[in-house]
């Protein structure tokens, strides 16, 4: 590390969030084509950039949710500047911004020890699976577009699945023209929902939440059937949810990679047994 380089660390502009997303694509993280706008709406002050001689060299997100939670993601240093201090400084700035909150992240497995030294502890692994678009016909009659429901209904259903308020992000995430967002109704109430969006390669489902495994199956089939046959489809599942593992195995999906979900502070109590697909590795 070369700590004497004169880095400037500041909040990103909206246009600079696009730079971070492009770097994420170069890293092979396969972000969504329209992720930047919804990411930015989650917390416009929550994206940091490091510059050297006015050149962007590192990025990180440190997004605040409500008053108690934060999430770190998009942690990228350009290859030629790694071990030269930029990553250390921007990481410290992100932690400072979220000080006093529970902080979550999805880290690469081989860097767990680095995060532990900072005060994070392991919660569980998230696993990305790859499958392909197929003509899977859902059987349940209660599947309907989320756009046909009041946003307050979707927000109320989402609330137990996330540690604090993410209403601004969620409204954007579920309403973009390029995405398909579906809910499943049971006895007149929302019993699950899922979103699929176009990415640099294929499509990604996330989130996929459901009260019962059979509801998750129906939503998965409807979402997968909404994309062209044979196009890659990705789903990121929490490893502790055995029903989610059974779902991806039943549909012949294969493991792409794993992350370590880690927290600094008290681990949130979330209904993992109802989480069949996390929203994003970048924002939680």
C-alpha atoms as an extended CHARMM CRD file, in Angstrom:
* protein
*
       284  EXT
         1         1  UNK       CA              0.0000000000        0.0000000000        0.0000000000  PROA      1               0.0000000000
         2         2  UNK       CA              1.1840000000        3.5320000000       -0.7980000000  PROA      2               0.0000000000
         3         3  UNK       CA             -0.6360000000        5.7750000000        1.7040000000  PROA      3               0.0000000000
         4         4  UNK       CA              1.0900000000        9.0240000000        0.6770000000  PROA      4               0.0000000000
         5         5  UNK       CA             -0.7830000000        9.3410000000       -2.6260000000  PROA      5               0.0000000000
         6         6  UNK       CA             -3.0700000000       12.3640000000       -2.5900000000  PROA      6               0.0000000000
         7         7  UNK       CA             -6.5050000000       10.8300000000       -3.0760000000  PROA      7               0.0000000000
         8         8  UNK       CA             -9.6970000000       12.8620000000       -2.9850000000  PROA      8               0.0000000000
         9         9  UNK       CA            -12.7630000000       11.0170000000       -1.6610000000  PROA      9               0.0000000000
        10        10  UNK       CA            -16.1780000000       12.5560000000       -2.1500000000  PROA      10              0.0000000000
        11        11  UNK       CA            -19.8250000000       11.7530000000       -2.8630000000  PROA      11              0.0000000000
        12        12  UNK       CA            -20.5640000000       10.6180000000       -6.4040000000  PROA      12              0.0000000000
        13        13  UNK       CA            -22.7600000000       12.5280000000       -8.7750000000  PROA      13              0.0000000000
        14        14  UNK       CA            -25.6020000000       10.6190000000      -10.3880000000  PROA      14              0.0000000000
        15        15  UNK       CA            -23.5330000000       10.2930000000      -13.5720000000  PROA      15              0.0000000000
        16        16  UNK       CA            -20.6100000000        8.8300000000      -11.6310000000  PROA      16              0.0000000000
        17        17  UNK       CA            -22.8350000000        6.0410000000      -10.3250000000  PROA      17              0.0000000000
        18        18  UNK       CA            -22.9420000000        4.9020000000      -13.9510000000  PROA      18              0.0000000000
        19        19  UNK       CA            -19.1390000000        4.6610000000      -13.8320000000  PROA      19              0.0000000000
        20        20  UNK       CA            -19.3170000000        2.3670000000      -10.7900000000  PROA      20              0.0000000000
        21        21  UNK       CA            -21.9120000000        0.1850000000      -12.5060000000  PROA      21              0.0000000000
        22        22  UNK       CA            -19.6810000000       -0.0700000000      -15.5970000000  PROA      22              0.0000000000
        23        23  UNK       CA            -16.7580000000       -1.1150000000      -13.3710000000  PROA      23              0.0000000000
        24        24  UNK       CA            -19.0120000000       -3.7400000000      -11.7620000000  PROA      24              0.0000000000
        25        25  UNK       CA            -19.7600000000       -5.0960000000      -15.2370000000  PROA      25              0.0000000000
        26        26  UNK       CA            -16.0210000000       -5.2840000000      -15.9590000000  PROA      26              0.0000000000
        27        27  UNK       CA            -15.5800000000       -7.2750000000      -12.7490000000  PROA      27              0.0000000000
        28        28  UNK       CA            -18.0880000000       -9.8220000000      -14.0400000000  PROA      28              0.0000000000
        29        29  UNK       CA            -20.8270000000       -8.9060000000      -11.5450000000  PROA      29              0.0000000000
        30        30  UNK       CA            -23.4050000000       -8.5550000000      -14.3280000000  PROA      30              0.0000000000
        31        31  UNK       CA            -25.3950000000       -5.5420000000      -13.0680000000  PROA      31              0.0000000000
        32        32  UNK       CA            -28.8350000000       -4.6920000000      -14.4100000000  PROA      32              0.0000000000
        33        33  UNK       CA            -29.0970000000       -2.3450000000      -17.3500000000  PROA      33              0.0000000000
        34        34  UNK       CA            -31.0480000000        0.2230000000      -15.3190000000  PROA      34              0.0000000000
        35        35  UNK       CA            -29.7080000000       -0.4470000000      -11.8160000000  PROA      35              0.0000000000
        36        36  UNK       CA            -27.9570000000        2.9000000000      -11.3890000000  PROA      36              0.0000000000
        37        37  UNK       CA            -31.1210000000        5.0020000000      -11.1640000000  PROA      37              0.0000000000
        38        38  UNK       CA            -32.7700000000        2.8730000000       -8.4640000000  PROA      38              0.0000000000
        39        39  UNK       CA            -29.5040000000        2.5260000000       -6.5670000000  PROA      39              0.0000000000
        40        40  UNK       CA            -29.1590000000        6.2950000000       -6.5220000000  PROA      40              0.0000000000
        41        41  UNK       CA            -32.7300000000        6.7980000000       -5.3410000000  PROA      41              0.0000000000
        42        42  UNK       CA            -32.0610000000        4.5440000000       -2.3760000000  PROA      42              0.0000000000
        43        43  UNK       CA            -29.6720000000        7.1660000000       -0.9760000000  PROA      43              0.0000000000
        44        44  UNK       CA            -28.2620000000        9.9080000000       -3.2390000000  PROA      44              0.0000000000
        45        45  UNK       CA            -25.4810000000       10.6080000000       -0.7200000000  PROA      45              0.0000000000
        46        46  UNK       CA            -24.5770000000        6.9450000000       -0.3570000000  PROA      46              0.0000000000
        47        47  UNK       CA            -22.0380000000        6.5080000000       -3.1680000000  PROA      47              0.0000000000
        48        48  UNK       CA            -18.3890000000        7.4720000000       -2.7350000000  PROA      48              0.0000000000
        49        49  UNK       CA            -15.6280000000        7.8360000000       -5.2870000000  PROA      49              0.0000000000
        50        50  UNK       CA            -11.8670000000        8.1290000000       -4.8790000000  PROA      50              0.0000000000
        51        51  UNK       CA             -9.9440000000       10.2720000000       -7.3530000000  PROA      51              0.0000000000
        52        52  UNK       CA             -6.2440000000       10.6720000000       -8.0020000000  PROA      52              0.0000000000
        53        53  UNK       CA             -5.2870000000       13.7180000000      -10.0880000000  PROA      53              0.0000000000
        54        54  UNK       CA             -9.0120000000       14.0310000000      -10.8460000000  PROA      54              0.0000000000
        55        55  UNK       CA             -9.1520000000       10.4750000000      -12.2540000000  PROA      55              0.0000000000
        56        56  UNK       CA            -11.6960000000        8.0540000000      -10.6970000000  PROA      56              0.0000000000
        57        57  UNK       CA             -9.7860000000        5.0780000000       -9.2790000000  PROA      57              0.0000000000
        58        58  UNK       CA            -12.0980000000        3.5020000000       -6.6740000000  PROA      58              0.0000000000
        59        59  UNK       CA            -15.7680000000        3.3660000000       -5.7400000000  PROA      59              0.0000000000
        60        60  UNK       CA            -17.9750000000        2.0950000000       -2.9310000000  PROA      60              0.0000000000
        61        61  UNK       CA            -21.5900000000        2.3730000000       -1.8430000000  PROA      61              0.0000000000
        62        62  UNK       CA            -22.5100000000        3.0580000000        1.7700000000  PROA      62              0.0000000000
        63        63  UNK       CA            -26.2750000000        3.3340000000        1.5490000000  PROA      63              0.0000000000
        64        64  UNK       CA            -28.3620000000        4.3530000000        4.5540000000  PROA      64              0.0000000000
        65        65  UNK       CA            -31.7630000000        2.7920000000        5.0960000000  PROA      65              0.0000000000
        66        66  UNK       CA            -34.0330000000        4.4360000000        7.6430000000  PROA      66              0.0000000000
        67        67  UNK       CA            -32.2930000000        5.2920000000       10.8990000000  PROA      67              0.0000000000
        68        68  UNK       CA            -30.7200000000        1.9620000000       11.8440000000  PROA      68              0.0000000000
        69        69  UNK       CA            -29.2900000000        0.0920000000        8.8560000000  PROA      69              0.0000000000
        70        70  UNK       CA            -26.7100000000        0.5170000000        6.1220000000  PROA      70              0.0000000000
        71        71  UNK       CA            -25.2700000000       -1.6300000000        3.3570000000  PROA      71              0.0000000000
        72        72  UNK       CA            -21.8510000000       -1.5760000000        1.7400000000  PROA      72              0.0000000000
        73        73  UNK       CA            -21.4280000000       -2.6840000000       -1.8610000000  PROA      73              0.0000000000
        74        74  UNK       CA            -19.9490000000       -1.7470000000       -5.2430000000  PROA      74              0.0000000000
        75        75  UNK       CA            -16.5130000000       -1.8440000000       -3.5890000000  PROA      75              0.0000000000
        76        76  UNK       CA            -14.1970000000       -1.6310000000       -6.5840000000  PROA      76              0.0000000000
        77        77  UNK       CA            -10.6440000000       -0.3930000000       -7.0670000000  PROA      77              0.0000000000
        78        78  UNK       CA             -9.2290000000       -0.1980000000      -10.5730000000  PROA      78              0.0000000000
        79        79  UNK       CA             -6.6740000000       -3.0160000000      -10.9520000000  PROA      79              0.0000000000
        80        80  UNK       CA             -3.6890000000       -0.7160000000      -11.4390000000  PROA      80              0.0000000000
        81        81  UNK       CA             -4.4500000000        1.0930000000       -8.1530000000  PROA      81              0.0000000000
        82        82  UNK       CA             -4.9340000000       -1.9370000000       -5.9260000000  PROA      82              0.0000000000
        83        83  UNK       CA             -2.5220000000       -2.0920000000       -2.9520000000  PROA      83              0.0000000000
        84        84  UNK       CA             -1.9060000000        1.6420000000       -3.3900000000  PROA      84              0.0000000000
        85        85  UNK       CA             -4.1270000000        2.9010000000       -0.5730000000  PROA      85              0.0000000000
        86        86  UNK       CA             -7.3000000000        3.8900000000       -2.4130000000  PROA      86              0.0000000000
        87        87  UNK       CA             -9.2720000000        0.8400000000       -1.2740000000  PROA      87              0.0000000000
        88        88  UNK       CA             -8.2880000000        1.3150000000        2.3590000000  PROA      88              0.0000000000
        89        89  UNK       CA             -9.2190000000        4.9880000000        2.3880000000  PROA      89              0.0000000000
        90        90  UNK       CA            -12.5570000000        4.6840000000        0.6050000000  PROA      90              0.0000000000
        91        91  UNK       CA            -13.5040000000        1.6600000000        2.7230000000  PROA      91              0.0000000000
        92        92  UNK       CA            -12.7830000000        3.6210000000        5.8880000000  PROA      92              0.0000000000
        93        93  UNK       CA            -14.9030000000        6.5160000000        4.5730000000  PROA      93              0.0000000000
        94        94  UNK       CA            -17.8170000000        4.1460000000        3.9150000000  PROA      94              0.0000000000
        95        95  UNK       CA            -17.6640000000        2.7350000000        7.4540000000  PROA      95              0.0000000000
        96        96  UNK       CA            -17.4870000000        6.2490000000        8.8610000000  PROA      96              0.0000000000
        97        97  UNK       CA            -20.6050000000        7.2420000000        6.9340000000  PROA      97              0.0000000000
        98        98  UNK       CA            -22.5700000000        4.3130000000        8.3910000000  PROA      98              0.0000000000
        99        99  UNK       CA            -21.1720000000        4.5800000000       11.9060000000  PROA      99              0.0000000000
       100       100  UNK       CA            -23.6980000000        3.7060000000       14.6220000000  PROA      100             0.0000000000
       101       101  UNK       CA            -25.8290000000        1.5020000000       12.3500000000  PROA      101             0.0000000000
       102       102  UNK       CA            -25.9740000000       -2.2070000000       11.7170000000  PROA      102             0.0000000000
       103       103  UNK       CA            -24.0370000000       -2.6420000000        8.4620000000  PROA      103             0.0000000000
       104       104  UNK       CA            -24.4560000000       -5.4680000000        5.9680000000  PROA      104             0.0000000000
       105       105  UNK       CA            -22.4030000000       -6.5600000000        2.9740000000  PROA      105             0.0000000000
       106       106  UNK       CA            -22.0190000000       -9.4510000000        0.5530000000  PROA      106             0.0000000000
       107       107  UNK       CA            -18.2950000000      -10.0940000000        0.3700000000  PROA      107             0.0000000000
       108       108  UNK       CA            -16.2720000000      -12.4880000000       -1.7370000000  PROA      108             0.0000000000
       109       109  UNK       CA            -15.5070000000      -15.6030000000        0.2890000000  PROA      109             0.0000000000
       110       110  UNK       CA            -11.7320000000      -15.2340000000        0.2240000000  PROA      110             0.0000000000
       111       111  UNK       CA            -11.9090000000      -11.7840000000        1.8620000000  PROA      111             0.0000000000
       112       112  UNK       CA            -13.9320000000      -12.8120000000        4.9010000000  PROA      112             0.0000000000
       113       113  UNK       CA            -10.9640000000      -12.5250000000        7.2260000000  PROA      113             0.0000000000
       114       114  UNK       CA            -10.3660000000       -8.9300000000        6.1240000000  PROA      114             0.0000000000
       115       115  UNK       CA            -13.9650000000       -8.0660000000        6.9860000000  PROA      115             0.0000000000
       116       116  UNK       CA            -13.7490000000       -9.8710000000       10.3140000000  PROA      116             0.0000000000
       117       117  UNK       CA            -10.8000000000       -7.6910000000       11.2890000000  PROA      117             0.0000000000
       118       118  UNK       CA            -12.9950000000       -4.6680000000       10.6370000000  PROA      118             0.0000000000
       119       119  UNK       CA            -15.6970000000       -5.9960000000       12.9810000000  PROA      119             0.0000000000
       120       120  UNK       CA            -17.9900000000       -7.9220000000       10.6200000000  PROA      120             0.0000000000
       121       121  UNK       CA            -19.2270000000      -11.4210000000       11.4130000000  PROA      121             0.0000000000
       122       122  UNK       CA            -20.5140000000      -14.1250000000        9.0930000000  PROA      122             0.0000000000
       123       123  UNK       CA            -24.2740000000      -14.7100000000        8.8520000000  PROA      123             0.0000000000
       124       124  UNK       CA            -24.7090000000      -17.0880000000        5.8910000000  PROA      124             0.0000000000
       125       125  UNK       CA            -23.7400000000      -17.5600000000        2.2560000000  PROA      125             0.0000000000
       126       126  UNK       CA            -25.7100000000      -16.2970000000       -0.7110000000  PROA      126             0.0000000000
       127       127  UNK       CA            -25.3450000000      -18.3720000000       -3.8670000000  PROA      127             0.0000000000
       128       128  UNK       CA            -25.8760000000      -17.2490000000       -7.4550000000  PROA      128             0.0000000000
       129       129  UNK       CA            -27.4660000000      -19.8350000000       -9.7420000000  PROA      129             0.0000000000
       130       130  UNK       CA            -27.7680000000      -19.7380000000      -13.5200000000  PROA      130             0.0000000000
       131       131  UNK       CA            -30.5650000000      -21.2410000000      -15.5630000000  PROA      131             0.0000000000
       132       132  UNK       CA            -32.2950000000      -20.3560000000      -18.8190000000  PROA      132             0.0000000000
       133       133  UNK       CA            -35.5560000000      -18.8540000000      -19.9550000000  PROA      133             0.0000000000
       134       134  UNK       CA            -38.1900000000      -21.5260000000      -20.5550000000  PROA      134             0.0000000000
       135       135  UNK       CA            -41.8870000000      -21.6770000000      -21.2820000000  PROA      135             0.0000000000
       136       136  UNK       CA            -42.9310000000      -22.5160000000      -17.7250000000  PROA      136             0.0000000000
       137       137  UNK       CA            -46.6440000000      -22.0220000000      -17.2210000000  PROA      137             0.0000000000
       138       138  UNK       CA            -47.6640000000      -21.0740000000      -13.6820000000  PROA      138             0.0000000000
       139       139  UNK       CA            -50.7750000000      -22.8770000000      -12.4770000000  PROA      139             0.0000000000
       140       140  UNK       CA            -51.8530000000      -20.4760000000       -9.7620000000  PROA      140             0.0000000000
       141       141  UNK       CA            -54.6490000000      -18.1200000000      -10.7820000000  PROA      141             0.0000000000
       142       142  UNK       CA            -53.6290000000      -15.4410000000       -8.2900000000  PROA      142             0.0000000000
       143       143  UNK       CA            -50.5190000000      -14.1760000000      -10.1070000000  PROA      143             0.0000000000
       144       144  UNK       CA            -50.8770000000      -10.5580000000      -11.1980000000  PROA      144             0.0000000000
       145       145  UNK       CA            -48.6780000000       -7.5760000000      -12.0830000000  PROA      145             0.0000000000
       146       146  UNK       CA            -47.5350000000       -5.5840000000       -9.0540000000  PROA      146             0.0000000000
       147       147  UNK       CA            -48.5970000000       -2.4660000000      -10.9520000000  PROA      147             0.0000000000
       148       148  UNK       CA            -52.1820000000       -3.5170000000      -10.3150000000  PROA      148             0.0000000000
       149       149  UNK       CA            -51.7170000000       -3.2700000000       -6.5550000000  PROA      149             0.0000000000
       150       150  UNK       CA            -51.3320000000       -0.1620000000       -4.4170000000  PROA      150             0.0000000000
       151       151  UNK       CA            -47.6390000000        0.4590000000       -3.7340000000  PROA      151             0.0000000000
       152       152  UNK       CA            -48.4530000000        0.5670000000       -0.0140000000  PROA      152             0.0000000000
       153       153  UNK       CA            -49.5370000000       -3.0840000000       -0.2470000000  PROA      153             0.0000000000
       154       154  UNK       CA            -46.2160000000       -4.1050000000       -1.7970000000  PROA      154             0.0000000000
       155       155  UNK       CA            -44.2630000000       -2.0240000000        0.6990000000  PROA      155             0.0000000000
       156       156  UNK       CA            -46.1120000000       -3.5760000000        3.6530000000  PROA      156             0.0000000000
       157       157  UNK       CA            -45.3630000000       -7.0720000000        2.3520000000  PROA      157             0.0000000000
       158       158  UNK       CA            -41.6880000000       -6.2140000000        1.7800000000  PROA      158             0.0000000000
       159       159  UNK       CA            -41.1510000000       -4.6770000000        5.2110000000  PROA      159             0.0000000000
       160       160  UNK       CA            -40.3330000000       -7.8670000000        7.2000000000  PROA      160             0.0000000000
       161       161  UNK       CA            -37.7340000000       -8.8830000000        4.6000000000  PROA      161             0.0000000000
       162       162  UNK       CA            -35.4710000000       -5.8640000000        5.0780000000  PROA      162             0.0000000000
       163       163  UNK       CA            -33.9850000000       -4.3580000000        8.2470000000  PROA      163             0.0000000000
       164       164  UNK       CA            -35.2260000000       -0.7760000000        7.6970000000  PROA      164             0.0000000000
       165       165  UNK       CA            -37.1510000000        1.4600000000        5.3040000000  PROA      165             0.0000000000
       166       166  UNK       CA            -36.3070000000        1.1480000000        1.6060000000  PROA      166             0.0000000000
       167       167  UNK       CA            -39.4810000000        2.6050000000        0.1450000000  PROA      167             0.0000000000
       168       168  UNK       CA            -37.7580000000        4.9770000000       -2.3100000000  PROA      168             0.0000000000
       169       169  UNK       CA            -35.6340000000        2.2150000000       -3.7510000000  PROA      169             0.0000000000
       170       170  UNK       CA            -38.4940000000       -0.2920000000       -3.8630000000  PROA      170             0.0000000000
       171       171  UNK       CA            -40.8590000000        2.0300000000       -5.7140000000  PROA      171             0.0000000000
       172       172  UNK       CA            -38.2640000000        2.4900000000       -8.4500000000  PROA      172             0.0000000000
       173       173  UNK       CA            -37.2340000000       -1.1860000000       -8.4880000000  PROA      173             0.0000000000
       174       174  UNK       CA            -40.7430000000       -2.5410000000       -9.0210000000  PROA      174             0.0000000000
       175       175  UNK       CA            -41.9980000000        0.0260000000      -11.5360000000  PROA      175             0.0000000000
       176       176  UNK       CA            -39.4050000000        0.2300000000      -14.3270000000  PROA      176             0.0000000000
       177       177  UNK       CA            -40.6720000000       -0.4460000000      -17.8330000000  PROA      177             0.0000000000
       178       178  UNK       CA            -37.8930000000       -2.9280000000      -18.5760000000  PROA      178             0.0000000000
       179       179  UNK       CA            -38.7150000000       -5.1670000000      -15.6010000000  PROA      179             0.0000000000
       180       180  UNK       CA            -41.4650000000       -7.6580000000      -14.9370000000  PROA      180             0.0000000000
       181       181  UNK       CA            -42.7820000000       -7.4290000000      -11.3670000000  PROA      181             0.0000000000
       182       182  UNK       CA            -45.3890000000       -9.9720000000      -10.2670000000  PROA      182             0.0000000000
       183       183  UNK       CA            -47.2800000000      -10.7350000000       -7.0880000000  PROA      183             0.0000000000
       184       184  UNK       CA            -49.2450000000      -13.7690000000       -6.0110000000  PROA      184             0.0000000000
       185       185  UNK       CA            -52.5520000000      -13.3580000000       -4.2030000000  PROA      185             0.0000000000
       186       186  UNK       CA            -53.9190000000      -15.8550000000       -1.7060000000  PROA      186             0.0000000000
       187       187  UNK       CA            -57.3090000000      -15.3650000000       -0.0570000000  PROA      187             0.0000000000
       188       188  UNK       CA            -57.3190000000      -11.7490000000       -1.1400000000  PROA      188             0.0000000000
       189       189  UNK       CA            -53.9050000000      -10.8590000000        0.2780000000  PROA      189             0.0000000000
       190       190  UNK       CA            -50.4310000000      -10.5560000000       -1.2160000000  PROA      190             0.0000000000
       191       191  UNK       CA            -48.5300000000      -13.7540000000       -0.3800000000  PROA      191             0.0000000000
       192       192  UNK       CA            -45.3370000000      -13.1900000000       -2.3510000000  PROA      192             0.0000000000
       193       193  UNK       CA            -43.7450000000      -11.1580000000       -5.1230000000  PROA      193             0.0000000000
       194       194  UNK       CA            -40.8190000000      -11.2500000000       -7.4970000000  PROA      194             0.0000000000
       195       195  UNK       CA            -39.0130000000       -9.0090000000       -9.9650000000  PROA      195             0.0000000000
       196       196  UNK       CA            -36.9660000000       -9.9200000000      -13.0360000000  PROA      196             0.0000000000
       197       197  UNK       CA            -34.8110000000       -7.3510000000      -14.8320000000  PROA      197             0.0000000000
       198       198  UNK       CA            -32.5210000000       -7.2850000000      -17.8820000000  PROA      198             0.0000000000
       199       199  UNK       CA            -28.7880000000       -7.3610000000      -17.1470000000  PROA      199             0.0000000000
       200       200  UNK       CA            -25.5860000000       -7.0650000000      -19.1410000000  PROA      200             0.0000000000
       201       201  UNK       CA            -25.9490000000      -10.8060000000      -19.6960000000  PROA      201             0.0000000000
       202       202  UNK       CA            -29.3890000000      -12.3490000000      -19.5050000000  PROA      202             0.0000000000
       203       203  UNK       CA            -31.9130000000      -11.5460000000      -16.7900000000  PROA      203             0.0000000000
       204       204  UNK       CA            -31.7860000000      -11.5650000000      -13.0070000000  PROA      204             0.0000000000
       205       205  UNK       CA            -34.6000000000      -12.4120000000      -10.6000000000  PROA      205             0.0000000000
       206       206  UNK       CA            -34.5380000000      -10.4570000000       -7.3630000000  PROA      206             0.0000000000
       207       207  UNK       CA            -36.1230000000      -10.2360000000       -5.0190000000  PROA      207             0.0000000000
       208       208  UNK       CA            -38.2390000000      -13.3880000000       -4.8390000000  PROA      208             0.0000000000
       209       209  UNK       CA            -40.1710000000      -13.5140000000       -1.5690000000  PROA      209             0.0000000000
       210       210  UNK       CA            -43.0400000000      -15.8870000000       -0.8290000000  PROA      210             0.0000000000
       211       211  UNK       CA            -44.9830000000      -17.1590000000        2.1540000000  PROA      211             0.0000000000
       212       212  UNK       CA            -44.7940000000      -20.7540000000        0.9410000000  PROA      212             0.0000000000
       213       213  UNK       CA            -42.4510000000      -22.7200000000       -1.3590000000  PROA      213             0.0000000000
       214       214  UNK       CA            -45.2600000000      -23.4720000000       -3.8060000000  PROA      214             0.0000000000
       215       215  UNK       CA            -45.9150000000      -19.7400000000       -4.1780000000  PROA      215             0.0000000000
       216       216  UNK       CA            -42.2200000000      -19.1550000000       -4.8720000000  PROA      216             0.0000000000
       217       217  UNK       CA            -42.3600000000      -21.9030000000       -7.5070000000  PROA      217             0.0000000000
       218       218  UNK       CA            -45.3250000000      -20.2920000000       -9.2460000000  PROA      218             0.0000000000
       219       219  UNK       CA            -43.6890000000      -16.8560000000       -9.2570000000  PROA      219             0.0000000000
       220       220  UNK       CA            -40.3920000000      -18.3170000000      -10.4870000000  PROA      220             0.0000000000
       221       221  UNK       CA            -42.1790000000      -20.0180000000      -13.3900000000  PROA      221             0.0000000000
       222       222  UNK       CA            -44.0610000000      -16.8520000000      -14.3380000000  PROA      222             0.0000000000
       223       223  UNK       CA            -40.9560000000      -14.6750000000      -14.1760000000  PROA      223             0.0000000000
       224       224  UNK       CA            -38.8000000000      -17.1340000000      -16.1200000000  PROA      224             0.0000000000
       225       225  UNK       CA            -41.4820000000      -17.4880000000      -18.7820000000  PROA      225             0.0000000000
       226       226  UNK       CA            -41.4080000000      -13.7080000000      -19.3220000000  PROA      226             0.0000000000
       227       227  UNK       CA            -37.9380000000      -13.8060000000      -20.9490000000  PROA      227             0.0000000000
       228       228  UNK       CA            -36.9250000000      -15.3910000000      -24.2710000000  PROA      228             0.0000000000
       229       229  UNK       CA            -36.3550000000      -19.1290000000      -24.2010000000  PROA      229             0.0000000000
       230       230  UNK       CA            -32.6960000000      -20.0780000000      -23.8220000000  PROA      230             0.0000000000
       231       231  UNK       CA            -31.5810000000      -16.6860000000      -22.4540000000  PROA      231             0.0000000000
       232       232  UNK       CA            -29.6430000000      -16.9170000000      -19.1490000000  PROA      232             0.0000000000
       233       233  UNK       CA            -31.6150000000      -16.3190000000      -15.9550000000  PROA      233             0.0000000000
       234       234  UNK       CA            -29.8940000000      -15.7740000000      -12.5900000000  PROA      234             0.0000000000
       235       235  UNK       CA            -31.2250000000      -16.1580000000       -9.0690000000  PROA      235             0.0000000000
       236       236  UNK       CA            -29.3150000000      -15.3820000000       -5.8580000000  PROA      236             0.0000000000
       237       237  UNK       CA            -30.5540000000      -17.5050000000       -2.9660000000  PROA      237             0.0000000000
       238       238  UNK       CA            -29.6580000000      -17.6060000000        0.7460000000  PROA      238             0.0000000000
       239       239  UNK       CA            -28.0020000000      -20.9650000000        1.4090000000  PROA      239             0.0000000000
       240       240  UNK       CA            -29.9370000000      -21.6330000000        4.6720000000  PROA      240             0.0000000000
       241       241  UNK       CA            -33.2490000000      -21.7490000000        2.7780000000  PROA      241             0.0000000000
       242       242  UNK       CA            -33.4060000000      -25.4320000000        1.8020000000  PROA      242             0.0000000000
       243       243  UNK       CA            -36.6560000000      -24.9010000000       -0.1260000000  PROA      243             0.0000000000
       244       244  UNK       CA            -34.8930000000      -22.3080000000       -2.3120000000  PROA      244             0.0000000000
       245       245  UNK       CA            -32.0870000000      -24.8010000000       -2.9620000000  PROA      245             0.0000000000
       246       246  UNK       CA            -34.6600000000      -27.4180000000       -3.9430000000  PROA      246             0.0000000000
       247       247  UNK       CA            -36.2960000000      -24.9290000000       -6.3240000000  PROA      247             0.0000000000
       248       248  UNK       CA            -33.1010000000      -24.1320000000       -8.2470000000  PROA      248             0.0000000000
       249       249  UNK       CA            -32.0840000000      -27.7870000000       -8.3550000000  PROA      249             0.0000000000
       250       250  UNK       CA            -35.5220000000      -28.7980000000       -9.6020000000  PROA      250             0.0000000000
       251       251  UNK       CA            -35.1000000000      -26.3780000000      -12.5010000000  PROA      251             0.0000000000
       252       252  UNK       CA            -31.5850000000      -27.5370000000      -13.3800000000  PROA      252             0.0000000000
       253       253  UNK       CA            -29.8340000000      -24.3150000000      -12.3840000000  PROA      253             0.0000000000
       254       254  UNK       CA            -26.0840000000      -24.3390000000      -11.7260000000  PROA      254             0.0000000000
       255       255  UNK       CA            -23.9220000000      -22.5110000000       -9.1760000000  PROA      255             0.0000000000
       256       256  UNK       CA            -22.0410000000      -19.4830000000      -10.5270000000  PROA      256             0.0000000000
       257       257  UNK       CA            -20.4530000000      -18.1810000000       -7.3170000000  PROA      257             0.0000000000
       258       258  UNK       CA            -21.0310000000      -17.5490000000       -3.6260000000  PROA      258             0.0000000000
       259       259  UNK       CA            -20.8030000000      -14.5270000000       -1.3750000000  PROA      259             0.0000000000
       260       260  UNK       CA            -20.5590000000      -14.2090000000        2.3880000000  PROA      260             0.0000000000
       261       261  UNK       CA            -23.3760000000      -12.1560000000        3.9260000000  PROA      261             0.0000000000
       262       262  UNK       CA            -21.7580000000      -10.4480000000        6.8960000000  PROA      262             0.0000000000
       263       263  UNK       CA            -22.9030000000       -7.8560000000        9.4140000000  PROA      263             0.0000000000
       264       264  UNK       CA            -21.2780000000       -5.3610000000       11.7010000000  PROA      264             0.0000000000
       265       265  UNK       CA            -23.5000000000       -4.9800000000       14.7460000000  PROA      265             0.0000000000
       266       266  UNK       CA            -26.5770000000       -7.0010000000       15.5950000000  PROA      266             0.0000000000
       267       267  UNK       CA            -27.6450000000       -9.4400000000       12.8990000000  PROA      267             0.0000000000
       268       268  UNK       CA            -31.1260000000       -8.5820000000       11.5600000000  PROA      268             0.0000000000
       269       269  UNK       CA            -33.8290000000      -11.1610000000       12.2340000000  PROA      269             0.0000000000
       270       270  UNK       CA            -35.2260000000      -11.8100000000        8.7600000000  PROA      270             0.0000000000
       271       271  UNK       CA            -37.5960000000      -14.5740000000        7.5710000000  PROA      271             0.0000000000
       272       272  UNK       CA            -34.9270000000      -16.4060000000        5.5530000000  PROA      272             0.0000000000
       273       273  UNK       CA            -37.2720000000      -19.3510000000        5.0170000000  PROA      273             0.0000000000
       274       274  UNK       CA            -39.4060000000      -17.0300000000        2.8630000000  PROA      274             0.0000000000
       275       275  UNK       CA            -36.4770000000      -15.5100000000        0.9290000000  PROA      275             0.0000000000
       276       276  UNK       CA            -36.1310000000      -17.4100000000       -2.3520000000  PROA      276             0.0000000000
       277       277  UNK       CA            -34.0800000000      -14.6900000000       -4.0140000000  PROA      277             0.0000000000
       278       278  UNK       CA            -32.2800000000      -11.6960000000       -2.5270000000  PROA      278             0.0000000000
       279       279  UNK       CA            -32.6950000000       -8.2950000000       -4.1610000000  PROA      279             0.0000000000
       280       280  UNK       CA            -29.0850000000       -7.4790000000       -5.0860000000  PROA      280             0.0000000000
       281       281  UNK       CA            -25.5470000000       -8.1930000000       -3.9180000000  PROA      281             0.0000000000
       282       282  UNK       CA            -24.8300000000       -4.4550000000       -4.2920000000  PROA      282             0.0000000000
       283       283  UNK       CA            -27.5620000000       -2.9840000000       -2.0710000000  PROA      283             0.0000000000
       284       284  UNK       CA            -28.7730000000       -5.9270000000        0.0200000000  PROA      284             0.0000000000
